[in-house]
């Protein structure tokens, strides 16, 4: 018994050494992503759901924003009845392309399922190791699980990967119904004509037909394309990276990004065609129209966010101003409610009276700045009753009465002049007195203009 466990331990050690050796390899390429997508779809079509899930997880470890991997993984979770996990990753896909037919179809499917599911914690690495025991091969059953050294560093959302608590049952996948070379044979369904075109005419005509069908009936996007888009992406991503000026590669690569819900990237790729569409003009029309609709919605969304932020900042400023006014009002009330006996006995000092007047003066000036002239004048009057020998207080009162006069109350001009004359008498050599004299002259001119 001990010997058996020692052998098992030795085998697991070899597997871990092999796994660590993989960390020496450089970053994954686009070919790896396309390969994982293709392998995942083939596993899914064979009914090997656990194998498909690991392949799609591999894609998301390399490219967290890969729309195809997200939607495929959501489909796998639905089939595994891991509904909470399916909803979580489908929400991520919906943030990229909320109206994409595949997203809509999966959301509808989730809404129709009411079965409660119990999830168990599992260790995918352990499952892989156990699958290798006695297999006489060092190949991983479900494809490469990305080692840490090969994962991009800017993966702040890495914790959103959700293939961490699904019970994996080690079952032998059923054999495919068709050989790979006959995989795109005669089939039925909405994409049958596309597959026939692929066999007879090649990739480009099949893609053109697929795009036409998609724009005519977006629900077709929920149908299984049997790896058509993945194969096209594998071809045109390589060609585009090799030569970004290759118009054919640029068109098909941009179209594939659009179909995958990457509208911003598709908009960038199609930008050269807007000036000179050339032979792709007619084929580009529905793509550009869709991008324009998306851009309009995106601009509206950003504008709404900015408006909400501006409103939030305005509310905060108003609340701060109201809080300051309440503090000043509370201070003024405290001064006003001192005991009459203190006033009669003379125990309330002149300093206290000046403080009360200043508080009321500040309240009045805040009201004046907000256009509340009558309330400001009321505060100024109360401040004058406490301590009227303040040049600045009289000057502000004069300004308030001037505004009242300009608003149509002609008698207010005389009160304004009286207030400015008090400023001149209280501070004859001060700049405030010169400003008061200028205001008196302006009032005289205004009265003459009004015919008074």
C-alpha positions in Angstrom: 0.0 0.0 0.0 2.8 2.4 0.9 4.6 1.5 -2.3 1.5 2.5 -4.3 1.3 5.9 -2.6 5.0 6.5 -3.1 4.6 5.8 -6.9 1.6 8.2 -6.9 3.6 10.9 -5.1 6.5 10.5 -7.6 4.2 10.8 -10.6 2.6 14.0 -9.2 6.1 15.4 -8.6 7.0 14.8 -12.2 3.8 16.5 -13.3 4.5 19.6 -11.1 8.1 19.8 -12.5 6.7 19.6 -16.0 4.2 22.3 -15.1 6.9 24.6 -13.7 9.0 24.1 -16.9 6.2 25.6 -18.8 6.7 28.9 -17.0 9.9 29.4 -19.1 7.9 29.9 -22.2 7.2 33.4 -23.5 3.8 35.1 -23.6 0.9 33.4 -25.5 0.2 34.5 -29.1 -2.9 35.1 -31.0 -2.5 31.6 -32.5 -2.7 30.1 -29.0 -6.0 32.0 -28.4 -7.5 30.8 -31.6 -6.3 27.3 -30.9 -7.9 27.3 -27.5 -11.1 28.6 -28.9 -11.1 25.9 -31.6 -10.3 23.1 -29.1 -13.0 24.4 -26.7 -15.7 24.4 -29.4 -14.6 20.9 -30.5 -14.8 19.6 -26.9 -18.2 21.2 -26.6 -19.5 19.6 -29.8 -18.3 16.2 -28.5 -20.2 16.7 -25.3 -17.0 17.1 -23.3 -18.2 20.1 -21.2 -15.4 20.0 -18.6 -12.7 20.0 -21.4 -14.5 22.8 -23.2 -14.6 24.9 -20.0 -10.9 24.6 -19.4 -10.1 25.6 -22.9 -12.2 28.7 -22.7 -10.7 29.5 -19.3 -7.3 29.4 -21.0 -8.4 32.0 -23.5 -9.6 34.3 -20.7 -6.3 33.9 -18.8 -4.5 35.3 -21.8 -7.1 37.8 -23.0 -9.6 38.8 -20.3 -11.8 40.8 -22.8 -12.3 37.9 -25.3 -16.0 38.1 -26.1 -16.2 34.7 -27.8 -14.6 32.9 -24.9 -17.0 34.6 -22.5 -20.1 33.6 -24.3 -18.9 30.1 -24.9 -18.0 29.7 -21.2 -21.4 31.0 -20.2 -23.0 28.4 -22.4 -20.9 25.7 -20.8 -21.8 26.8 -17.3 -25.5 26.7 -18.3 -25.1 23.2 -19.5 -23.3 22.2 -16.3 -26.2 23.8 -14.4 -23.7 26.2 -12.7 -26.3 29.0 -13.1 -24.7 31.6 -10.7 -21.4 31.3 -12.5 -23.1 31.5 -15.9 -24.9 34.7 -14.9 -21.7 36.3 -13.6 -19.6 35.8 -16.7 -22.6 36.6 -18.9 -22.8 40.0 -17.2 -19.3 40.7 -18.2 -20.1 39.8 -21.8 -23.2 42.1 -21.7 -21.0 45.0 -20.7 -19.1 44.6 -23.9 -22.1 44.0 -26.3 -25.5 44.2 -24.5 -27.5 43.8 -27.7 -25.4 41.0 -29.3 -27.7 38.2 -30.3 -25.6 35.6 -28.5 -25.8 37.5 -25.2 -29.6 38.0 -25.6 -30.1 34.3 -26.4 -28.1 33.2 -23.4 -29.9 35.6 -21.1 -33.2 34.3 -22.3 -32.0 30.7 -21.7 -30.9 31.6 -18.1 -34.2 33.2 -17.4 -36.1 30.0 -18.3 -34.1 27.8 -16.0 -35.3 27.5 -12.4 -33.4 24.4 -11.2 -31.4 25.1 -8.1 -27.8 23.8 -8.3 -25.3 22.8 -5.6 -21.7 23.7 -6.3 -18.7 21.9 -4.9 -15.1 23.1 -4.6 -12.7 21.3 -6.9 -9.0 21.6 -7.8 -8.6 21.7 -11.7 -4.8 21.0 -11.4 -5.5 18.0 -9.2 -8.1 16.8 -11.8 -5.5 17.2 -14.5 -2.9 15.3 -12.5 -5.2 12.4 -11.8 -6.2 12.1 -15.4 -2.5 11.5 -16.3 -2.0 8.5 -14.0 -1.4 5.4 -16.0 -2.0 7.3 -19.3 1.6 6.8 -20.6 1.5 10.3 -22.0 2.6 13.7 -20.8 -0.1 15.5 -22.8 -2.7 17.3 -20.7 -6.2 15.9 -21.2 -8.0 19.3 -21.5 -5.2 21.3 -23.2 -2.6 23.6 -21.7 -3.6 25.4 -18.5 -1.7 28.7 -18.6 1.3 28.8 -16.3 1.8 32.0 -14.2 4.8 33.3 -16.2 2.7 33.3 -19.4 -0.1 35.5 -18.1 -0.3 39.2 -18.7 0.3 41.4 -15.7 -2.5 44.0 -16.1 -5.2 41.6 -15.0 -7.0 43.5 -12.3 -10.2 41.5 -13.1 -8.5 38.1 -12.9 -10.5 37.2 -9.8 -13.6 37.3 -11.9 -12.7 33.9 -13.5 -15.3 31.6 -12.1 -14.2 28.1 -13.0 -13.1 27.5 -9.4 -16.0 25.6 -7.7 -17.6 23.4 -10.3 -17.6 19.7 -9.6 -15.8 18.0 -12.6 -16.8 14.4 -13.2 -14.1 12.4 -14.9 -16.1 10.8 -17.7 -15.0 9.6 -21.1 -16.2 12.0 -23.8 -18.5 10.5 -26.4 -17.1 10.2 -29.9 -18.0 12.9 -32.4 -20.8 12.1 -34.8 -18.6 13.3 -37.7 -15.0 13.1 -38.6 -13.2 16.4 -38.5 -12.7 16.5 -42.3 -16.5 16.1 -42.7 -17.3 18.5 -39.9 -18.7 21.1 -42.4 -20.6 18.6 -44.5 -24.2 18.9 -45.5 -26.2 20.1 -42.6 -29.6 21.8 -41.9 -30.4 24.9 -40.1 -30.1 28.7 -40.8 -26.3 28.5 -41.6 -26.5 25.4 -43.8 -26.0 27.6 -46.9 -22.9 29.2 -45.3 -21.3 25.8 -44.6 -22.0 24.7 -48.2 -20.4 27.9 -49.5 -17.4 27.3 -47.4 -16.9 23.8 -48.8 -17.4 24.9 -52.4 -16.1 28.5 -52.7 -13.9 29.0 -49.7 -13.6 31.2 -46.6 -14.3 34.7 -47.9 -17.6 34.0 -49.7 -18.7 32.0 -46.7 -18.0 35.0 -44.4 -19.7 37.4 -46.7 -22.8 35.2 -46.7 -22.7 34.9 -42.9 -22.5 38.6 -42.4 -25.4 39.2 -44.7 -27.5 36.7 -42.9 -26.6 38.2 -39.5 -27.6 41.7 -40.5 -30.8 40.4 -42.0 -31.7 38.3 -38.9 -29.5 39.0 -35.8 -31.0 36.0 -34.1 -28.8 33.8 -36.3 -25.9 34.9 -34.1 -27.2 32.4 -31.6 -26.7 29.5 -34.0 -23.6 27.4 -33.9 -21.2 28.6 -36.6 -19.1 25.4 -36.1 -15.9 27.3 -35.6 -16.2 29.5 -38.8 -15.5 32.8 -37.1 -12.7 31.3 -35.0 -11.0 29.9 -38.1 -11.5 33.3 -39.9 -10.0 35.1 -36.9 -7.0 32.7 -37.0 -6.4 33.5 -40.6 -7.0 37.3 -40.7 -5.4 38.2 -37.3 -2.1 36.8 -38.6 -2.4 38.6 -41.9 -3.4 41.9 -40.4 -0.5 41.8 -37.9 1.9 41.0 -40.7 0.6 43.8 -42.9 -1.9 46.4 -41.4 -2.2 47.9 -44.9 -3.6 44.7 -46.4 -7.1 45.9 -47.2 -8.7 42.4 -47.4 -7.2 41.4 -44.1 -8.2 44.8 -42.6 -11.8 44.4 -43.7 -12.4 40.9 -42.6 -10.5 41.3 -39.3 -12.5 44.5 -38.5 -15.8 42.7 -39.4 -14.8 39.8 -37.0 -14.2 42.3 -34.2 -17.6 43.8 -34.8 -19.3 40.4 -34.7 -17.5 39.7 -31.4 -18.9 42.9 -29.9 -15.7 44.8 -30.0 -17.3 47.9 -31.5 -14.7 50.4 -30.4 -11.9 48.4 -32.0 -13.9 47.8 -35.1 -14.5 51.6 -35.4 -10.8 52.1 -35.2 -10.0 49.4 -37.8 -12.7 50.7 -40.3 -11.6 54.3 -40.0 -9.5 54.2 -43.2 -12.4 52.8 -45.2 -14.6 55.9 -44.3 -12.4 58.1 -46.5 -11.9 55.5 -49.3 -14.1 52.4 -49.1 -13.1 51.2 -52.5 -14.5 47.8 -53.5 -15.7 47.2 -49.9 -18.2 50.1 -49.9 -21.4 48.1 -50.1 -20.2 45.4 -47.7 -19.1 48.1 -45.2 -22.4 49.9 -45.1 -24.2 47.8 -42.4 -21.1 47.6 -40.3 -20.6 51.4 -40.3 -24.2 52.0 -39.6 -24.1 49.7 -36.6 -20.9 51.4 -35.4 -22.5 54.8 -35.8 -25.5 53.7 -33.7 -23.2 52.3 -31.0 -21.1 55.5 -31.0 -24.2 57.7 -30.6 -25.4 55.6 -27.7 -21.9 55.6 -26.2 -21.6 59.4 -26.4 -25.0 59.7 -24.8 -24.0 57.4 -22.0 -20.8 59.3 -21.4 -22.7 62.6 -21.5 -25.1 61.3 -18.9 -22.3 60.2 -16.7 -20.7 63.7 -16.9 -24.0 65.4 -16.2 -24.5 63.2 -13.2 -21.1 64.0 -12.0 -21.6 67.8 -12.5 -24.9 67.5 -10.6 -23.3 65.7 -7.8 -20.6 68.3 -7.5 -23.2 71.1 -7.6 -25.2 69.4 -4.8 -22.1 69.0 -2.7 -21.2 72.7 -3.2 -24.8 73.8 -2.3 -24.9 71.5 0.7 -21.6 73.0 1.9 -22.9 76.5 1.4 -26.1 75.7 3.2 -24.1 74.2 6.1 -22.0 77.4 6.3 -25.1 79.6 6.3 -26.7 77.5 9.1 -23.5 77.9 11.2 -23.6 81.7 10.7 -27.4 81.8 11.5 -26.9 79.7 14.6 -24.1 82.1 15.7 -26.4 85.1 15.1 -29.3 83.5 17.1 -26.9 82.9 20.0 -26.0 86.5 20.1 -29.6 87.7 19.7 -31.0 85.6 22.5 -28.7 86.8 25.2 -30.6 87.9 28.3 -32.2 91.4 28.3 -30.9 91.8 31.9 -27.3 91.7 30.6 -28.1 94.6 28.3 -29.9 96.6 30.9 -27.0 96.1 33.4 -24.4 96.9 30.8 -22.6 93.6 31.2 -22.9 92.9 27.5 -19.7 94.5 26.2 -19.3 96.6 23.0 -17.2 93.7 21.7 -20.3 91.5 21.9 -22.4 94.0 20.0 -19.8 94.2 17.3 -19.7 90.4 17.0 -23.5 90.3 16.6 -23.5 93.0 14.0 -20.7 91.3 12.0 -22.6 88.0 12.1 -25.8 89.6 10.8 -23.7 91.6 8.2 -22.2 88.3 6.9 -25.7 86.8 6.6 -27.0 89.8 4.8 -24.1 89.8 2.4 -24.6 86.1 1.6 -28.3 86.8 0.9 -27.3 89.8 -1.3 -25.0 87.7 -3.4 -27.8 85.2 -4.0 -30.1 88.0 -5.2 -32.4 88.1 -2.1 -32.4 91.9 -1.7 -35.3 92.2 0.8 -33.9 89.6 3.1 -30.4 91.0 2.9 -31.7 94.5 3.8 -33.5 93.0 6.8 -30.2 91.5 8.0 -28.4 94.7 7.3 -31.0 96.7 9.3 -30.6 94.3 12.3 -26.8 94.7 12.1 -27.1 98.5 12.0 -29.2 98.3 15.2 -26.4 96.4 16.9 -23.5 98.4 15.6 -24.1 100.9 12.8 -20.6 102.6 12.9 -19.3 100.2 10.3 -18.3 101.7 6.9 -18.4 98.4 5.1 -21.8 97.5 6.4 -23.2 100.9 5.3 -21.6 100.4 1.9 -23.2 97.0 1.4 -26.5 98.4 2.4 -26.1 101.1 -0.1 -25.4 98.5 -2.8 -28.6 96.6 -1.9 -30.7 99.7 -2.0 -29.2 100.7 -5.4 -30.2 97.3 -6.8 -33.7 97.8 -5.4 -33.9 101.2 -7.2 -32.7 99.6 -10.5 -35.4 97.0 -10.1 -38.1 99.7 -10.2 -38.3 101.1 -6.6 -37.3 104.7 -7.3 -37.5 105.6 -3.6 -34.7 103.1 -2.9 -32.2 105.4 -4.6 -32.5 108.0 -1.8 -31.9 105.4 0.8 -28.8 104.2 -1.1 -27.4 107.7 -1.3 -28.0 108.1 2.5 -26.1 104.9 3.1 -23.2 105.9 0.9 -23.0 109.4 2.6 -22.6 107.5 6.0 -19.7 105.6 4.5 -18.0 108.9 3.5 -18.5 110.3 7.0 -17.3 107.1 8.7 -14.2 106.6 6.6 -13.4 109.9 4.8 -9.9 109.0 3.6 -10.6 105.3 2.8 -10.9 103.7 -0.6 -14.4 102.7 0.4 -15.4 106.4 0.7 -14.2 107.0 -2.9 -16.2 104.1 -4.1 -19.2 105.5 -2.3 -18.8 108.9 -4.0 -18.6 107.1 -7.4 -21.9 105.2 -6.6 -23.6 108.5 -5.6 -22.6 110.0 -9.0 -23.9 106.8 -10.8 -27.2 107.0 -8.9 -27.7 110.7 -10.0 -27.0 109.7 -13.6 -29.4 106.8 -13.4 -32.2 109.0 -11.9 -31.7 111.6 -14.7 -31.9 108.8 -17.3 -35.2 107.6 -15.7 -36.5 111.1 -15.8 -36.6 111.7 -12.1 
